[in-house]
């Protein structure tokens, strides 16, 4: 549920996957997310380019969502050496071995998908127009969080404690007393 619909933007983004021959006998093909296409129309594994055995597909068009509560994450991503979006894919059985699940501009959200170990997360450089779109959103909605130093509780710490532990528990001596307190009692 969106708390403030004004702090929300969407854009369709096409995902380009590249299939190249595998380098080992255990993997016939190697798949990578190679590009994104901002504002792309719907697609379902349409061939874009073919160079020898390497093939690039417009695999899917997903909605890139920007939320006002995530501006810190977007700002972190824009501050990287190469601002990127993250494409999340899941392995599946069949002729096409990957299902494109999500595209996000938040490195924090991408990290959450990496933690499961079941999904494949690829970092794809943002085109210049997409960088400008995300930066405009961050400029409009980001507010730095003010640091407030936590103060100690106003509990009196200077009160004298005799070190006897819980008075409801009967014992011959205080087993929790400090060695200095025990020495004073023995003198």
C-alpha positions in Angstrom: 0.0 0.0 0.0 1.3 3.4 -0.9 1.0 5.9 1.9 1.6 8.9 -0.3 0.8 8.4 -4.0 2.7 11.6 -4.9 6.0 9.9 -3.8 5.8 7.1 -6.3 6.9 6.8 -9.9 6.9 4.0 -12.4 8.5 3.4 -15.8 8.4 0.3 -18.1 12.0 -1.0 -18.6 12.9 -3.7 -21.1 15.5 -6.3 -20.0 18.1 -7.4 -22.6 19.6 -10.9 -21.9 22.7 -12.1 -23.8 23.2 -15.8 -24.5 26.7 -16.9 -25.3 28.3 -20.4 -25.6 29.4 -21.9 -22.3 33.1 -22.3 -21.5 32.8 -25.6 -19.7 31.3 -28.9 -20.7 28.7 -28.6 -17.8 27.1 -25.4 -19.1 26.1 -25.3 -22.7 25.1 -21.6 -22.5 26.1 -18.6 -20.5 23.3 -16.0 -19.8 23.8 -12.4 -18.6 21.7 -9.3 -18.3 23.5 -6.9 -20.7 21.3 -3.8 -21.0 18.0 -2.2 -20.0 15.7 -0.2 -22.3 13.8 2.6 -20.6 10.2 3.0 -21.9 10.3 -0.2 -23.8 7.1 -1.9 -25.2 6.1 -5.3 -24.0 8.3 -8.2 -25.2 8.5 -11.9 -24.8 12.0 -13.1 -25.7 12.2 -11.2 -29.0 15.7 -11.6 -30.7 17.3 -8.1 -31.0 20.8 -9.0 -32.3 22.7 -12.1 -33.3 26.5 -12.3 -33.8 27.7 -15.8 -34.5 26.5 -17.9 -31.6 25.9 -15.0 -29.3 22.3 -13.8 -29.2 20.7 -10.9 -27.4 17.0 -11.1 -26.5 14.5 -8.5 -25.3 13.4 -11.0 -22.7 10.8 -9.0 -20.8 9.5 -5.6 -20.0 9.0 -5.0 -16.3 7.9 -1.9 -14.3 10.7 -0.1 -12.5 9.1 1.4 -9.4 10.5 4.3 -7.3 9.2 4.8 -3.8 9.7 7.9 -1.7 10.7 5.8 1.4 13.6 4.3 -0.6 15.4 7.5 -1.6 18.4 6.8 0.5 19.0 3.6 -1.3 18.6 5.3 -4.7 21.0 8.0 -3.7 23.5 5.3 -2.6 23.1 3.6 -6.0 23.5 6.9 -7.9 26.7 7.7 -6.0 28.4 4.5 -7.2 31.2 4.6 -9.8 28.7 3.3 -12.4 25.1 3.9 -11.5 23.2 0.7 -12.1 19.8 -1.0 -12.0 19.6 -4.6 -10.8 17.9 -7.4 -12.6 16.6 -10.3 -10.6 16.2 -13.6 -12.4 15.2 -17.1 -11.4 16.2 -20.4 -13.0 13.5 -22.4 -14.6 13.2 -25.6 -16.6 12.6 -25.4 -20.3 14.0 -24.0 -23.5 14.5 -20.5 -21.8 16.3 -21.3 -18.5 15.6 -17.9 -16.8 12.5 -16.0 -15.7 13.0 -12.3 -15.2 11.4 -11.4 -11.9 12.2 -7.8 -11.0 14.2 -4.7 -12.0 15.1 -2.3 -9.2 17.2 0.8 -8.8 17.7 0.0 -5.1 21.0 -1.7 -4.2 19.5 -2.6 -0.8 16.6 -4.4 -2.4 19.0 -6.2 -4.7 21.1 -7.3 -1.7 18.0 -8.8 -0.1 17.5 -11.0 -3.2 21.2 -12.0 -3.2 20.9 -13.2 0.4 18.4 -16.0 -0.5 20.9 -17.7 -2.8 18.1 -18.9 -5.0 17.9 -15.9 -7.3 20.4 -14.5 -9.8 21.0 -10.8 -9.5 22.8 -8.9 -12.2 24.0 -5.3 -12.1 23.3 -3.4 -15.4 24.6 0.1 -16.0 21.8 2.7 -16.2 21.4 4.7 -19.4 21.8 8.4 -19.0 18.1 9.1 -19.3 17.3 6.7 -16.6 20.0 8.2 -14.3 18.3 11.6 -14.8 14.9 10.2 -14.1 16.0 8.6 -10.8 18.1 11.7 -9.8 15.0 13.9 -10.3 12.9 11.7 -8.1 15.6 11.7 -5.4 16.0 15.5 -5.6 12.3 15.9 -5.2 11.6 13.5 -2.3 14.8 12.8 -0.4 15.1 14.3 3.1 18.2 13.8 5.1 17.5 12.1 8.4 18.6 14.3 11.3 20.9 12.5 13.7 19.7 12.7 17.3 22.1 11.6 19.9 20.6 9.3 22.4 20.7 10.4 26.0 21.1 8.2 29.0 18.1 7.3 31.1 17.7 9.5 34.1 18.1 6.6 36.5 20.1 7.3 39.6 23.3 5.3 39.3 25.0 6.8 42.4 22.7 4.9 44.9 24.5 2.5 47.2 24.0 -1.1 46.5 25.0 -3.7 49.1 25.6 -6.5 46.6 23.4 -9.0 48.3 21.6 -10.0 45.1 17.9 -10.9 45.3 16.7 -10.6 48.9 14.0 -13.3 48.3 16.6 -16.0 47.7 18.1 -17.4 50.9 21.8 -18.1 50.7 24.7 -18.4 53.1 26.8 -15.7 51.3 26.4 -13.4 48.3 27.7 -15.3 45.3 27.3 -12.2 43.1 29.3 -9.8 45.2 32.5 -8.4 43.8 35.8 -9.6 45.3 36.4 -6.1 46.9 33.1 -6.2 48.7 33.8 -9.8 49.9 37.2 -8.6 51.3 35.5 -5.7 53.2 33.1 -8.1 54.8 35.9 -10.4 55.9 37.8 -7.6 57.7 
